[in-house]
């Protein structure tokens, strides 16, 4: 676990409209943003002990996405299933999608971007 004094975790609100069958996500990034250097190999290794699933939200900011890739690579090496909720095509999201076991996306998500 990474703790930053005065910081806060990323969180999202999801507003669902049952009449139009749509959803709106209100995303608030964590502060300060996590960077890959925050994740030591030994801490990451022990943090993933007994983990049965890793989930990533595709709206991650650039530095969060880089950190997510560090976690996803370690989870992939351990055969821990990885779920990616992909909202839209963005730089580096393909790297995360290539490690995913399951991808959740809208029907409008660019099909060509899923896997190379």
C-alpha positions in Angstrom: 0.0 0.0 0.0 1.3 3.5 -0.8 0.2 6.2 1.5 0.8 9.9 1.0 0.4 12.4 3.8 -2.3 14.9 2.8 -3.2 12.8 -0.3 -6.4 11.0 -1.3 -7.3 8.0 -3.3 -8.8 8.0 -6.8 -12.5 7.6 -6.8 -15.4 7.6 -9.3 -19.1 8.1 -9.1 -21.3 6.3 -11.7 -24.7 7.8 -12.5 -27.0 5.4 -14.3 -30.0 6.5 -16.3 -32.3 3.5 -16.5 -34.6 5.2 -19.1 -31.9 5.9 -21.6 -29.8 2.9 -20.5 -26.7 5.1 -20.3 -24.2 5.9 -17.6 -22.0 8.9 -16.7 -18.8 8.5 -14.8 -17.5 11.3 -12.7 -13.8 10.6 -12.1 -11.6 12.2 -9.5 -7.9 11.3 -9.8 -5.8 10.6 -6.7 -3.4 13.1 -5.3 -0.5 13.1 -5.5 -0.6 10.9 -8.6 1.1 7.5 -8.1 4.2 7.1 -10.1 6.0 3.8 -10.9 8.8 4.6 -8.6 6.3 4.4 -5.7 6.0 0.7 -6.3 9.0 -1.2 -5.1 9.4 -4.8 -6.4 9.3 -6.3 -2.9 6.2 -4.3 -1.7 4.4 -5.0 -5.0 5.2 -8.7 -4.7 3.9 -9.0 -1.1 0.9 -6.7 -1.9 -0.2 -9.2 -4.6 0.0 -12.2 -2.4 -3.5 -13.8 -2.1 -4.9 -11.4 -4.7 -7.4 -13.2 -6.9 -8.2 -10.5 -9.4 -6.8 -7.1 -10.5 -9.1 -4.4 -11.9 -8.1 -1.2 -13.8 -10.3 1.6 -14.8 -9.4 2.8 -18.3 -9.8 6.5 -17.3 -6.4 6.5 -15.6 -4.2 9.5 -16.0 -0.8 9.1 -17.7 1.2 8.6 -14.5 -1.4 6.4 -13.0 -1.5 4.3 -16.2 2.3 3.9 -16.0 1.9 2.6 -12.4 -1.0 0.4 -13.5 1.3 -1.2 -16.1 3.8 -2.1 -13.4 1.1 -3.8 -11.4 -0.4 -5.5 -14.4 2.9 -6.9 -15.6 3.5 -8.5 -12.1 -0.1 -9.8 -12.0 0.3 -11.3 -15.4 3.5 -13.1 -14.4 1.6 -14.5 -11.5 -1.4 -15.6 -13.6 -3.7 -13.3 -11.7 -6.7 -12.4 -13.8 -6.7 -8.8 -15.0 -9.9 -6.9 -15.8 -9.7 -3.6 -17.7 -12.7 -1.3 -18.0 -11.8 0.5 -21.3 -13.7 3.7 -22.0 -11.8 5.0 -25.0 -8.7 4.6 -27.0 -5.8 6.5 -25.4 -2.1 6.3 -25.5 -0.7 3.3 -23.5 -4.2 1.8 -22.9 -3.3 -0.8 -25.6 -0.4 -1.9 -23.4 -2.8 -2.5 -20.6 -5.3 -4.2 -22.8 -2.6 -6.6 -24.1 -2.2 -7.9 -20.5 -5.9 -8.1 -19.8 -7.7 -11.3 -19.2 -11.1 -9.6 -19.5 -12.0 -6.3 -21.1 -15.2 -4.4 -20.4 -16.1 -1.7 -22.9 -18.9 0.0 -24.7 -20.2 -1.1 -28.1 -18.6 2.0 -29.5 -15.1 1.3 -28.3 -12.8 1.2 -31.3 -12.6 -2.5 -32.2 -9.3 -2.1 -34.1 -7.6 -0.9 -30.9 -8.2 -3.9 -28.8 -5.3 -6.2 -29.7 -2.5 -5.9 -32.1 
